[in-house]
């Protein structure tokens, strides 16, 4: 924080994201209840905003019972100890259908994740996407207290926003972070509006991705589709005389995570989870925790549990695989189908291997709050992150942060950005069911001393490269460019 104040004295920080950090739900009694969304982006940015202060502009995803701006649209949060302002923007059902469900999640999401779900590009979704980006740009301009704010634009919902802000506030410093993978140039070329998207993003001062590979892919796409100058050594693109710095900033979590402060001991967490699931004392626990998304490889890891029990029947009645899955985007066919496929597969595996008092798979489909998530992490012998493709995956880092006992084994997909940093996990290819089952068997037998050695190294990485460092690196890079621009303007 101190470094930031030195590098960036007297600045206004604004964040724009689709998902708001606090969902306001109305209870049947008419009270407002708050929920933290299951979102990597929110878990990363919320601690940063609590430290830096400023304004967070987001779609108000709770119950919108009005459509004109009123006092509920500008709130000080977190409610108990307000540190920053949340400015909520309301979208109509048509806008949400076209922008969020349509272009963002049926177009860009499958396009960028290359998880073999066909991206859908409809002209009317694109229109809604553009209109919603413009709506947020107008709110940024209206909320900005000065002509040169620092605006942190988040994710694939807002590819056009950097250019729109740049046009309206030429002196703004715009830092855009793309939270999902960026595919190779040829794959990205499928998108009918590829030039507009790249042009929109190049309105940024700094454009960040999780990995070097995603940066290179973006540069390849720019090279193919735009008339621009690319400096691969510096990692920058010059378009119409303006520079954008393209750099990897691997996202992370806060250290120590706030949710850990209220947790019981490891033994208490184990007892609580065993009791809740009705497990015998000697049953070992493997967990998977995420949004119910087809990119996460949930069916693949269940198939690996089946394979484990078939190849290593000694684990029957000795292991429970707990899959906590938060329903997400259920309105879309691919998500709805995943949920029913997962229920069917869990039932089939339980029928094939289960016994009177034991079932191998516990599929719990609901939102889990942070306290429950960390309790599961602390109760687990093994945590499985088997994403078919993932920008970073913060579940992997949260599991590591939750284990202050230095025990527990992480089984991690090589296709999650996190595998670049957490190399002491058991790295697997989730498409290879047998290899994943073998990794489970190795994890369940791993001696405590080896678990400790691996966990210590991973905890060092997450501690050092925490989310404040992620944010600070982007802000410091932007601050240098900002100073350079000020000097250039004077000469
Ligand atoms: O972390 C990647 C991400 O796409 C975030 O941008 C998003 O907040 C999160 O996954 C959850 O998705 P959604 O906001 O659609 O529930």
Boltz pocket constraint, residues with backbone or C-beta under 6 A from the ligand:
constraints:
  - pocket:
      binder: B
      contacts: [[A, 19], [A, 38], [A, 39], [A, 40], [A, 41], [A, 42], [A, 155], [A, 179], [A, 180], [A, 291], [A, 328], [A, 329]]
      max_distance: 6.0
